[in-house]
Amino acid sequence: MGEAWGIKVEDDIADGTYQLHAELPGIDPAEDVDVTVSDGVLTITAERTDTKDVHGRSEFSYGSFTRSVTLPSGADEAAITASYDKGILTVTVPLDEPVTPARHVAVESAG
């Protein structure tokens, strides 16, 4: 992952679908975004290139950036779709089985 700029994500599970939203402003999705999945891990790779000389201040980050997330159990990797709109990449993953909610585990004090 890039030092100054990482891919920020939000995710949610609802109605048998896992959705991941990745913030990728200023990216050409057809040329600069790659989404892959392997063994339950979804990986988004994006590249932002600097095509102009900046003579003033620039706080933009350029280069190649990667973010990987583990998919929930039951993810149908063959049916994953992705779309891009207004700087947000949305990856939709159908789930073959319901996701079991996380269970809280109490932590006991040793003293």
Biotite code that builds the C-alpha atoms (Angstrom):
import biotite.structure as struc

atoms = struc.array([
    struc.Atom([0.000, 0.000, 0.000], chain_id="A", res_id=1, res_name="MET", atom_name="CA", element="C"),
    struc.Atom([1.179, 3.521, -0.692], chain_id="A", res_id=2, res_name="GLY", atom_name="CA", element="C"),
    struc.Atom([2.684, 5.447, 2.202], chain_id="A", res_id=3, res_name="GLU", atom_name="CA", element="C"),
    struc.Atom([0.615, 8.627, 1.950], chain_id="A", res_id=4, res_name="ALA", atom_name="CA", element="C"),
    struc.Atom([-2.507, 7.371, 0.180], chain_id="A", res_id=5, res_name="TRP", atom_name="CA", element="C"),
    struc.Atom([-4.337, 4.158, 0.891], chain_id="A", res_id=6, res_name="GLY", atom_name="CA", element="C"),
    struc.Atom([-7.553, 2.833, -0.542], chain_id="A", res_id=7, res_name="ILE", atom_name="CA", element="C"),
    struc.Atom([-10.300, 3.625, 1.974], chain_id="A", res_id=8, res_name="LYS", atom_name="CA", element="C"),
    struc.Atom([-13.155, 1.128, 2.058], chain_id="A", res_id=9, res_name="VAL", atom_name="CA", element="C"),
    struc.Atom([-16.590, 0.568, 3.573], chain_id="A", res_id=10, res_name="GLU", atom_name="CA", element="C"),
    struc.Atom([-18.318, -2.787, 3.539], chain_id="A", res_id=11, res_name="ASP", atom_name="CA", element="C"),
    struc.Atom([-21.687, -4.212, 4.474], chain_id="A", res_id=12, res_name="ASP", atom_name="CA", element="C"),
    struc.Atom([-23.605, -7.496, 4.394], chain_id="A", res_id=13, res_name="ILE", atom_name="CA", element="C"),
    struc.Atom([-27.316, -7.321, 3.636], chain_id="A", res_id=14, res_name="ALA", atom_name="CA", element="C"),
    struc.Atom([-29.892, -9.473, 1.846], chain_id="A", res_id=15, res_name="ASP", atom_name="CA", element="C"),
    struc.Atom([-27.442, -12.273, 1.038], chain_id="A", res_id=16, res_name="GLY", atom_name="CA", element="C"),
    struc.Atom([-24.890, -9.933, -0.523], chain_id="A", res_id=17, res_name="THR", atom_name="CA", element="C"),
    struc.Atom([-21.532, -8.574, 0.601], chain_id="A", res_id=18, res_name="TYR", atom_name="CA", element="C"),
    struc.Atom([-20.790, -5.092, -0.783], chain_id="A", res_id=19, res_name="GLN", atom_name="CA", element="C"),
    struc.Atom([-17.485, -3.288, -0.630], chain_id="A", res_id=20, res_name="LEU", atom_name="CA", element="C"),
    struc.Atom([-17.182, 0.395, -1.545], chain_id="A", res_id=21, res_name="HIS", atom_name="CA", element="C"),
    struc.Atom([-13.675, 1.692, -2.279], chain_id="A", res_id=22, res_name="ALA", atom_name="CA", element="C"),
    struc.Atom([-12.869, 5.391, -2.512], chain_id="A", res_id=23, res_name="GLU", atom_name="CA", element="C"),
    struc.Atom([-10.869, 5.901, -5.731], chain_id="A", res_id=24, res_name="LEU", atom_name="CA", element="C"),
    struc.Atom([-11.210, 9.531, -6.876], chain_id="A", res_id=25, res_name="PRO", atom_name="CA", element="C"),
    struc.Atom([-9.424, 10.656, -10.019], chain_id="A", res_id=26, res_name="GLY", atom_name="CA", element="C"),
    struc.Atom([-8.938, 7.135, -11.345], chain_id="A", res_id=27, res_name="ILE", atom_name="CA", element="C"),
    struc.Atom([-9.881, 5.863, -14.799], chain_id="A", res_id=28, res_name="ASP", atom_name="CA", element="C"),
    struc.Atom([-11.545, 2.545, -13.896], chain_id="A", res_id=29, res_name="PRO", atom_name="CA", element="C"),
    struc.Atom([-11.057, 1.042, -17.356], chain_id="A", res_id=30, res_name="ALA", atom_name="CA", element="C"),
    struc.Atom([-7.305, 1.719, -17.373], chain_id="A", res_id=31, res_name="GLU", atom_name="CA", element="C"),
    struc.Atom([-6.164, 2.097, -13.767], chain_id="A", res_id=32, res_name="ASP", atom_name="CA", element="C"),
    struc.Atom([-8.165, -0.346, -11.611], chain_id="A", res_id=33, res_name="VAL", atom_name="CA", element="C"),
    struc.Atom([-7.766, -4.095, -11.294], chain_id="A", res_id=34, res_name="ASP", atom_name="CA", element="C"),
    struc.Atom([-10.008, -6.272, -9.109], chain_id="A", res_id=35, res_name="VAL", atom_name="CA", element="C"),
    struc.Atom([-8.985, -9.871, -8.454], chain_id="A", res_id=36, res_name="THR", atom_name="CA", element="C"),
    struc.Atom([-10.182, -12.642, -6.158], chain_id="A", res_id=37, res_name="VAL", atom_name="CA", element="C"),
    struc.Atom([-8.315, -15.752, -5.063], chain_id="A", res_id=38, res_name="SER", atom_name="CA", element="C"),
    struc.Atom([-8.901, -18.176, -2.203], chain_id="A", res_id=39, res_name="ASP", atom_name="CA", element="C"),
    struc.Atom([-11.399, -15.927, -0.435], chain_id="A", res_id=40, res_name="GLY", atom_name="CA", element="C"),
    struc.Atom([-9.339, -12.737, -0.693], chain_id="A", res_id=41, res_name="VAL", atom_name="CA", element="C"),
    struc.Atom([-10.522, -9.784, -2.795], chain_id="A", res_id=42, res_name="LEU", atom_name="CA", element="C"),
    struc.Atom([-7.726, -7.477, -3.969], chain_id="A", res_id=43, res_name="THR", atom_name="CA", element="C"),
    struc.Atom([-8.140, -4.020, -5.477], chain_id="A", res_id=44, res_name="ILE", atom_name="CA", element="C"),
    struc.Atom([-5.140, -2.468, -7.208], chain_id="A", res_id=45, res_name="THR", atom_name="CA", element="C"),
    struc.Atom([-5.262, 1.087, -8.523], chain_id="A", res_id=46, res_name="ALA", atom_name="CA", element="C"),
    struc.Atom([-2.749, 3.442, -10.063], chain_id="A", res_id=47, res_name="GLU", atom_name="CA", element="C"),
    struc.Atom([-2.784, 7.210, -10.214], chain_id="A", res_id=48, res_name="ARG", atom_name="CA", element="C"),
    struc.Atom([-0.200, 8.757, -12.513], chain_id="A", res_id=49, res_name="THR", atom_name="CA", element="C"),
    struc.Atom([1.003, 12.341, -12.528], chain_id="A", res_id=50, res_name="ASP", atom_name="CA", element="C"),
    struc.Atom([0.901, 13.717, -16.058], chain_id="A", res_id=51, res_name="THR", atom_name="CA", element="C"),
    struc.Atom([1.647, 17.370, -15.305], chain_id="A", res_id=52, res_name="LYS", atom_name="CA", element="C"),
    struc.Atom([4.538, 19.248, -13.787], chain_id="A", res_id=53, res_name="ASP", atom_name="CA", element="C"),
    struc.Atom([3.348, 20.957, -10.645], chain_id="A", res_id=54, res_name="VAL", atom_name="CA", element="C"),
    struc.Atom([5.090, 24.210, -9.820], chain_id="A", res_id=55, res_name="HIS", atom_name="CA", element="C"),
    struc.Atom([3.001, 24.892, -6.752], chain_id="A", res_id=56, res_name="GLY", atom_name="CA", element="C"),
    struc.Atom([1.857, 22.690, -3.901], chain_id="A", res_id=57, res_name="ARG", atom_name="CA", element="C"),
    struc.Atom([0.478, 19.203, -4.507], chain_id="A", res_id=58, res_name="SER", atom_name="CA", element="C"),
    struc.Atom([-0.923, 17.062, -1.722], chain_id="A", res_id=59, res_name="GLU", atom_name="CA", element="C"),
    struc.Atom([-2.139, 14.409, -4.149], chain_id="A", res_id=60, res_name="PHE", atom_name="CA", element="C"),
    struc.Atom([-0.500, 10.999, -3.998], chain_id="A", res_id=61, res_name="SER", atom_name="CA", element="C"),
    struc.Atom([0.574, 9.147, -7.098], chain_id="A", res_id=62, res_name="TYR", atom_name="CA", element="C"),
    struc.Atom([1.693, 5.614, -7.722], chain_id="A", res_id=63, res_name="GLY", atom_name="CA", element="C"),
    struc.Atom([0.275, 2.139, -7.335], chain_id="A", res_id=64, res_name="SER", atom_name="CA", element="C"),
    struc.Atom([-1.946, 1.234, -4.368], chain_id="A", res_id=65, res_name="PHE", atom_name="CA", element="C"),
    struc.Atom([-3.359, -2.094, -3.221], chain_id="A", res_id=66, res_name="THR", atom_name="CA", element="C"),
    struc.Atom([-6.005, -3.103, -0.690], chain_id="A", res_id=67, res_name="ARG", atom_name="CA", element="C"),
    struc.Atom([-6.981, -6.697, 0.111], chain_id="A", res_id=68, res_name="SER", atom_name="CA", element="C"),
    struc.Atom([-9.922, -7.883, 2.198], chain_id="A", res_id=69, res_name="VAL", atom_name="CA", element="C"),
    struc.Atom([-10.968, -11.360, 3.265], chain_id="A", res_id=70, res_name="THR", atom_name="CA", element="C"),
    struc.Atom([-14.398, -12.226, 1.925], chain_id="A", res_id=71, res_name="LEU", atom_name="CA", element="C"),
    struc.Atom([-17.047, -13.653, 4.260], chain_id="A", res_id=72, res_name="PRO", atom_name="CA", element="C"),
    struc.Atom([-17.659, -17.389, 4.210], chain_id="A", res_id=73, res_name="SER", atom_name="CA", element="C"),
    struc.Atom([-20.025, -18.488, 1.469], chain_id="A", res_id=74, res_name="GLY", atom_name="CA", element="C"),
    struc.Atom([-18.810, -15.866, -1.017], chain_id="A", res_id=75, res_name="ALA", atom_name="CA", element="C"),
    struc.Atom([-19.619, -16.845, -4.608], chain_id="A", res_id=76, res_name="ASP", atom_name="CA", element="C"),
    struc.Atom([-16.324, -15.819, -6.206], chain_id="A", res_id=77, res_name="GLU", atom_name="CA", element="C"),
    struc.Atom([-17.552, -16.670, -9.723], chain_id="A", res_id=78, res_name="ALA", atom_name="CA", element="C"),
    struc.Atom([-20.449, -14.175, -9.483], chain_id="A", res_id=79, res_name="ALA", atom_name="CA", element="C"),
    struc.Atom([-18.570, -11.077, -8.241], chain_id="A", res_id=80, res_name="ILE", atom_name="CA", element="C"),
    struc.Atom([-19.335, -7.844, -10.094], chain_id="A", res_id=81, res_name="THR", atom_name="CA", element="C"),
    struc.Atom([-17.773, -4.381, -9.893], chain_id="A", res_id=82, res_name="ALA", atom_name="CA", element="C"),
    struc.Atom([-18.893, -0.919, -10.980], chain_id="A", res_id=83, res_name="SER", atom_name="CA", element="C"),
    struc.Atom([-17.459, 2.596, -10.690], chain_id="A", res_id=84, res_name="TYR", atom_name="CA", element="C"),
    struc.Atom([-19.404, 5.828, -10.263], chain_id="A", res_id=85, res_name="ASP", atom_name="CA", element="C"),
    struc.Atom([-18.283, 9.287, -9.118], chain_id="A", res_id=86, res_name="LYS", atom_name="CA", element="C"),
    struc.Atom([-15.018, 8.112, -7.579], chain_id="A", res_id=87, res_name="GLY", atom_name="CA", element="C"),
    struc.Atom([-16.455, 5.079, -5.774], chain_id="A", res_id=88, res_name="ILE", atom_name="CA", element="C"),
    struc.Atom([-15.756, 1.493, -6.826], chain_id="A", res_id=89, res_name="LEU", atom_name="CA", element="C"),
    struc.Atom([-18.521, -0.879, -5.705], chain_id="A", res_id=90, res_name="THR", atom_name="CA", element="C"),
    struc.Atom([-17.778, -4.600, -5.590], chain_id="A", res_id=91, res_name="VAL", atom_name="CA", element="C"),
    struc.Atom([-20.791, -6.862, -5.079], chain_id="A", res_id=92, res_name="THR", atom_name="CA", element="C"),
    struc.Atom([-20.339, -10.440, -3.898], chain_id="A", res_id=93, res_name="VAL", atom_name="CA", element="C"),
    struc.Atom([-23.330, -12.796, -3.670], chain_id="A", res_id=94, res_name="PRO", atom_name="CA", element="C"),
    struc.Atom([-23.260, -15.090, -0.635], chain_id="A", res_id=95, res_name="LEU", atom_name="CA", element="C"),
    struc.Atom([-24.273, -18.750, -1.007], chain_id="A", res_id=96, res_name="ASP", atom_name="CA", element="C"),
    struc.Atom([-24.936, -19.152, 2.705], chain_id="A", res_id=97, res_name="GLU", atom_name="CA", element="C"),
    struc.Atom([-26.006, -16.798, 5.484], chain_id="A", res_id=98, res_name="PRO", atom_name="CA", element="C"),
    struc.Atom([-23.215, -15.138, 7.438], chain_id="A", res_id=99, res_name="VAL", atom_name="CA", element="C"),
    struc.Atom([-23.133, -16.000, 11.122], chain_id="A", res_id=100, res_name="THR", atom_name="CA", element="C"),
    struc.Atom([-22.889, -12.836, 13.206], chain_id="A", res_id=101, res_name="PRO", atom_name="CA", element="C"),
    struc.Atom([-19.763, -12.376, 15.293], chain_id="A", res_id=102, res_name="ALA", atom_name="CA", element="C"),
    struc.Atom([-20.009, -13.710, 18.814], chain_id="A", res_id=103, res_name="ARG", atom_name="CA", element="C"),
    struc.Atom([-18.742, -11.591, 21.703], chain_id="A", res_id=104, res_name="HIS", atom_name="CA", element="C"),
    struc.Atom([-16.164, -13.336, 23.892], chain_id="A", res_id=105, res_name="VAL", atom_name="CA", element="C"),
    struc.Atom([-15.792, -12.088, 27.458], chain_id="A", res_id=106, res_name="ALA", atom_name="CA", element="C"),
    struc.Atom([-12.253, -11.381, 28.636], chain_id="A", res_id=107, res_name="VAL", atom_name="CA", element="C"),
    struc.Atom([-11.562, -12.327, 32.248], chain_id="A", res_id=108, res_name="GLU", atom_name="CA", element="C"),
    struc.Atom([-8.980, -10.631, 34.423], chain_id="A", res_id=109, res_name="SER", atom_name="CA", element="C"),
    struc.Atom([-6.167, -12.836, 35.705], chain_id="A", res_id=110, res_name="ALA", atom_name="CA", element="C"),
    struc.Atom([-5.896, -10.885, 38.965], chain_id="A", res_id=111, res_name="GLY", atom_name="CA", element="C"),
])
